Amino acid sequence: MFSVLDRRAVLKGAGLLVAGVTSRSAVSAPVSGGHLRVAGAVGSASESFDPARQSMATDYIRGHLFYDGLVSLDDRLIPRPALAETLESDDFQTWHIRLRRNVRFHDGATLTAEDVVFSLLRHQIPGTGSQRYALARTMQSVRVLSALLVEVVLDAPNSDFPAILGISNFAILKAGTTNFTIANGTGPFRCQEFAPGIRTIAVKNSEFWGAPPFLDSVELIAIPDEMARHNALMSGDVDLIASANPRLVQMLKKNGFGIVESPVGTYTDLSIRLDQRYGRSADFVEGMKFLLNREQIRQSVFLGFSRVGNDQPIAPESPYFNTQLPQRPYDPEKARFLLRRSGFLDETIPLVCSPAALASVDIAVVLQYAASQIGQKMAVQRVPADGYWTQYWMKEPVGFGNINPSPAASLSFEVGFASKSPWNESRWRNPQFDTLLREAKSTRDEARKRQLYWDMQALVSAGSGVCIPNFTNSLDAHAPHVCGLRPSQAGQLMGYNFARSVWLSGSRGQKI
């Protein structure tokens, strides 16, 4: 039986037994109190309290402040018990989820199995607008077995189902919730103020079921302009910022600010739609891949704070990373040959980029220069961050995406490359890949699973229209009095979950 049990983390039998949360800090004793001011890189008037619809960094932070999932993901992306005490399955297809007792929503209502069924099933309703609609559809049935026991039957075996439930969009709501102008979750903070695109103020939830946060309150704002965000930190207007500019890291350190660097599976990709004009030519797609100077991007764009990618989504730190897949080199002569054969060498190719997709503007400029050296014209079209993900992403023939780390290799493949996934950026379709993915999710043989993932990486790298030049290292910058921030493979700001771990030395920080 596959089980997720509290306080254990060992491999045994058919599956993984996962443990509780990691320690908050090994540096100094935590201090309670204080008000933390945080600046994210992206904000929008479309920000929402509905976990299902959340799609931006500030949304994810807000989700972790006010809500809990059935499981959480630790710094190594391992599922840990949260609202669920256990998840058990004999066959990876039928799962039994036992809930914690005496958990309360912010309005005082007690968590029950009805809330879980409601929260999971609403993702399947098209009108909900869930970002995880495709994943939710794999839940063939979700039903109450008792007050604290839920049964989920999947449409096919999936050993990574606990990790999927750790995605913040699957946070648990009170059954029947329809009003998302307020946040009624079970999380460690309550919402005091929310102005979409402007700011959020969260205050400590005194009835939180888990370890209470150290902070009294958190203020979250978005500062899309990069220099303005860094200036706000240096001037003391905020205490913590996400997406620090690699070019400013040394300057920040010299001025006493802290930098937390996390090697994560996040990547900014160049996506070529295979169902549109340029992408219909395999020569054009392959030529563009050979035109990406990955080492130059690593050095000049990320200043070394990244790892070279190979046009497949599994990062080097993953145990499933294919170490034997030949690295695609920067080869301008081969790129020129392929682009000429595609018939597009004499055309001007539009590259749509935006500050919303981390470093995509700089990557586009590097690519434009490389293209100019072989006689290929490219027009960099920079569009605003606000609205980029809804108006441009996956809609342009050649554009950029920014993909957050996934809690499991199967999910990286499922979301970005499975034939039926709505988030398949390049619209790549490969039946062999889909077959390998199904087997990988159901096998109990770890050696076989690793080989399947290696084969899938080779297929994606060779055939998809997604070009992944680098995996970024997440850089967060903070004032000296901010403590407890740790590197995390889950992404920036400890996978957006920093507020449960951070404290201010000597209760520093402004009051609300």
Sequence and secondary structure as in RCSB ss.txt:
>XXXX:A:sequence
MFSVLDRRAVLKGAGLLVAGVTSRSAVSAPVSGGHLRVAGAVGSASESFDPARQSMATDYIRGHLFYDGLVSLDD
RLIPRPALAETLESDDFQTWHIRLRRNVRFHDGATLTAEDVVFSLLRHQIPGTGSQRYALARTMQSVRVLSALLV
EVVLDAPNSDFPAILGISNFAILKAGTTNFTIANGTGPFRCQEFAPGIRTIAVKNSEFWGAPPFLDSVELIAIPD
EMARHNALMSGDVDLIASANPRLVQMLKKNGFGIVESPVGTYTDLSIRLDQRYGRSADFVEGMKFLLNREQIRQS
VFLGFSRVGNDQPIAPESPYFNTQLPQRPYDPEKARFLLRRSGFLDETIPLVCSPAALASVDIAVVLQYAASQIG
QKMAVQRVPADGYWTQYWMKEPVGFGNINPSPAASLSFEVGFASKSPWNESRWRNPQFDTLLREAKSTRDEARKR
QLYWDMQALVSAGSGVCIPNFTNSLDAHAPHVCGLRPSQAGQLMGYNFARSVWLSGSRGQKI
>XXXX:A:secstr
 EEEETT  EEETTEEE      S SSS      EEEEEES   TT  S GGG  SHHHHHHHHHH   SEEE T
TS EEESSEEEEEESSSSEEEEEE SS B TTS B  HHHHHHHHHGGGSGGG  TTHHHHTTEEEEEEEETTEE
EEEESS  TTHHHHHTSGGG    TT    SS   SSSEEEEEEETTTEEEEEE TT SSS  S SEEEEEE  S
HHHHHHHHHTTS SEESS  GGGHHHHHHTT EEEEEE S EEEEEE TTSTGGG HHHHHHHHHH  HHHIIII
ISTT EEE  SSS  TTSTT  TTS      HHHHHHHHHHHT TTSEEEEEE TTSTTHHHHHHHHHHHHHTTT
 EEEEEE  STTHHHHTTTTSSEEEEEE   SSHHHHHHHHHSTT TT TT    HHHHHHHHHHHH   HHHHH
HHHHHHHHHHHHH SEE  EEEEEEEEE TTEE     TT HHHHHTGGGT EEGGG S   
